[in-house]
Amino acid sequence: MLARYIEDSVGRIATILFAYKFGPALEAECKKYRFLADIFNDSAMVMDCLSPAFPRMARVGLLCVSGSLRALCGVAAGASKASLSVHFAKSGNVGELNAKVESSTAKK
């Protein structure tokens, strides 16, 4: 149980630091960060799959890194999606654009 709290805390701290450090660059280089978000997510999944093969203390560290990568994926993907939505929106209809995107993905 303690390991889960450590993993969550490390992920939240990583999110804050990533947003602070790379926040200004996210809009200008949104495609790069969208790709980076996919790499973060894939790396986190691989680490999650490999974690049972490690001893308990190493597993906690590996899951902390995995949780951090997943959190960074959320920040990078969310920020790049928002930037791309603003780019494709016409005359202030960002809300309508996001609603249509979400409704089309919810059906799948």
C-alpha positions as YAML, in Angstrom:
chain: A
units: angstrom
residues:
- id: 1
  name: MET
  ca: [0.00, 0.00, 0.00]
- id: 2
  name: LEU
  ca: [2.85, 2.36, 0.83]
- id: 3
  name: ALA
  ca: [4.40, 1.61, -2.56]
- id: 4
  name: ARG
  ca: [1.25, 2.86, -4.29]
- id: 5
  name: TYR
  ca: [1.38, 6.16, -2.38]
- id: 6
  name: ILE
  ca: [5.04, 6.59, -3.28]
- id: 7
  name: GLU
  ca: [4.31, 5.85, -6.93]
- id: 8
  name: ASP
  ca: [1.44, 8.36, -7.03]
- id: 9
  name: SER
  ca: [3.47, 11.04, -5.28]
- id: 10
  name: VAL
  ca: [6.44, 10.65, -7.60]
- id: 11
  name: GLY
  ca: [4.11, 10.82, -10.62]
- id: 12
  name: ARG
  ca: [2.49, 14.03, -9.39]
- id: 13
  name: ILE
  ca: [5.82, 15.67, -8.68]
- id: 14
  name: ALA
  ca: [7.06, 14.65, -12.14]
- id: 15
  name: THR
  ca: [3.93, 16.17, -13.70]
- id: 16
  name: ILE
  ca: [4.45, 19.49, -11.94]
- id: 17
  name: LEU
  ca: [8.14, 19.65, -12.84]
- id: 18
  name: PHE
  ca: [7.52, 18.67, -16.48]
- id: 19
  name: ALA
  ca: [4.79, 21.29, -16.89]
- id: 20
  name: TYR
  ca: [7.00, 23.93, -15.28]
- id: 21
  name: LYS
  ca: [10.06, 23.11, -17.39]
- id: 22
  name: PHE
  ca: [8.45, 22.38, -20.77]
- id: 23
  name: GLY
  ca: [5.15, 24.28, -20.55]
- id: 24
  name: PRO
  ca: [6.17, 27.18, -22.82]
- id: 25
  name: ALA
  ca: [7.50, 24.84, -25.52]
- id: 26
  name: LEU
  ca: [4.42, 22.61, -25.65]
- id: 27
  name: GLU
  ca: [2.40, 24.90, -27.91]
- id: 28
  name: ALA
  ca: [5.20, 25.74, -30.32]
- id: 29
  name: GLU
  ca: [6.29, 22.13, -30.80]
- id: 30
  name: CYS
  ca: [3.02, 20.28, -30.23]
- id: 31
  name: LYS
  ca: [3.67, 17.49, -32.74]
- id: 32
  name: LYS
  ca: [7.00, 16.68, -31.14]
- id: 33
  name: TYR
  ca: [5.42, 16.47, -27.70]
- id: 34
  name: ARG
  ca: [2.50, 14.39, -28.96]
- id: 35
  name: PHE
  ca: [5.01, 11.88, -30.29]
- id: 36
  name: LEU
  ca: [6.95, 12.07, -27.02]
- id: 37
  name: ALA
  ca: [3.71, 11.33, -25.12]
- id: 38
  name: ASP
  ca: [3.31, 8.11, -27.12]
- id: 39
  name: ILE
  ca: [6.88, 7.12, -26.30]
- id: 40
  name: PHE
  ca: [6.27, 7.86, -22.60]
- id: 41
  name: ASN
  ca: [3.13, 5.73, -22.61]
- id: 42
  name: ASP
  ca: [4.72, 2.80, -24.45]
- id: 43
  name: SER
  ca: [7.74, 2.87, -22.12]
- id: 44
  name: ALA
  ca: [5.47, 2.88, -19.07]
- id: 45
  name: MET
  ca: [3.56, -0.15, -20.37]
- id: 46
  name: VAL
  ca: [6.77, -2.08, -20.97]
- id: 47
  name: MET
  ca: [8.00, -1.26, -17.46]
- id: 48
  name: ASP
  ca: [4.68, -2.37, -15.99]
- id: 49
  name: CYS
  ca: [4.92, -5.68, -17.82]
- id: 50
  name: LEU
  ca: [8.52, -6.25, -16.71]
- id: 51
  name: SER
  ca: [7.99, -5.27, -13.07]
- id: 52
  name: PRO
  ca: [6.98, -8.74, -11.74]
- id: 53
  name: ALA
  ca: [10.41, -10.07, -12.73]
- id: 54
  name: PHE
  ca: [12.19, -7.75, -10.28]
- id: 55
  name: PRO
  ca: [12.59, -7.95, -6.49]
- id: 56
  name: ARG
  ca: [10.21, -5.89, -4.37]
- id: 57
  name: MET
  ca: [12.37, -2.78, -3.84]
- id: 58
  name: ALA
  ca: [13.46, -2.65, -7.48]
- id: 59
  name: ARG
  ca: [9.84, -3.17, -8.50]
- id: 60
  name: VAL
  ca: [8.76, -0.14, -6.45]
- id: 61
  name: GLY
  ca: [11.39, 1.99, -8.19]
- id: 62
  name: LEU
  ca: [10.41, 0.67, -11.59]
- id: 63
  name: LEU
  ca: [6.74, 1.34, -10.92]
- id: 64
  name: CYS
  ca: [7.60, 4.88, -9.76]
- id: 65
  name: VAL
  ca: [9.37, 5.54, -13.05]
- id: 66
  name: SER
  ca: [6.48, 3.94, -14.91]
- id: 67
  name: GLY
  ca: [3.91, 6.08, -13.11]
- id: 68
  name: SER
  ca: [5.98, 9.19, -13.78]
- id: 69
  name: LEU
  ca: [6.16, 8.40, -17.49]
- id: 70
  name: ARG
  ca: [2.41, 7.83, -17.59]
- id: 71
  name: ALA
  ca: [1.84, 11.17, -15.85]
- id: 72
  name: LEU
  ca: [4.17, 12.92, -18.29]
- id: 73
  name: CYS
  ca: [2.25, 11.31, -21.12]
- id: 74
  name: GLY
  ca: [-0.94, 12.85, -19.80]
- id: 75
  name: VAL
  ca: [0.56, 16.33, -19.62]
- id: 76
  name: ALA
  ca: [2.24, 16.20, -23.01]
- id: 77
  name: ALA
  ca: [-0.75, 14.62, -24.78]
- id: 78
  name: GLY
  ca: [-3.29, 16.95, -23.19]
- id: 79
  name: ALA
  ca: [-1.31, 20.09, -23.93]
- id: 80
  name: SER
  ca: [-0.56, 19.12, -27.52]
- id: 81
  name: LYS
  ca: [-4.21, 18.14, -28.10]
- id: 82
  name: ALA
  ca: [-5.35, 21.52, -26.81]
- id: 83
  name: SER
  ca: [-2.86, 23.31, -29.04]
- id: 84
  name: LEU
  ca: [-3.94, 21.33, -32.10]
- id: 85
  name: SER
  ca: [-7.62, 21.95, -31.30]
- id: 86
  name: VAL
  ca: [-7.04, 25.69, -31.19]
- id: 87
  name: HIS
  ca: [-5.22, 25.47, -34.52]
- id: 88
  name: PHE
  ca: [-8.05, 23.64, -36.28]
- id: 89
  name: ALA
  ca: [-10.89, 25.63, -34.71]
- id: 90
  name: LYS
  ca: [-12.62, 28.35, -36.70]
- id: 91
  name: SER
  ca: [-13.56, 31.66, -35.09]
- id: 92
  name: GLY
  ca: [-13.66, 30.58, -31.47]
- id: 93
  name: ASN
  ca: [-15.46, 27.25, -31.73]
- id: 94
  name: VAL
  ca: [-12.88, 25.26, -29.75]
- id: 95
  name: GLY
  ca: [-15.58, 23.94, -27.42]
- id: 96
  name: GLU
  ca: [-17.69, 22.68, -30.31]
- id: 97
  name: LEU
  ca: [-14.64, 21.06, -31.94]
- id: 98
  name: ASN
  ca: [-13.67, 19.25, -28.71]
- id: 99
  name: ALA
  ca: [-17.27, 18.14, -28.13]
- id: 100
  name: LYS
  ca: [-17.43, 16.60, -31.59]
- id: 101
  name: VAL
  ca: [-14.09, 14.86, -31.17]
- id: 102
  name: GLU
  ca: [-15.08, 13.43, -27.79]
- id: 103
  name: SER
  ca: [-18.48, 12.28, -29.02]
- id: 104
  name: SER
  ca: [-16.93, 10.48, -31.99]
- id: 105
  name: THR
  ca: [-14.37, 8.68, -29.82]
- id: 106
  name: ALA
  ca: [-16.94, 7.77, -27.16]
- id: 107
  name: LYS
  ca: [-18.91, 5.66, -29.65]
- id: 108
  name: LYS
  ca: [-15.97, 3.36, -30.41]
...
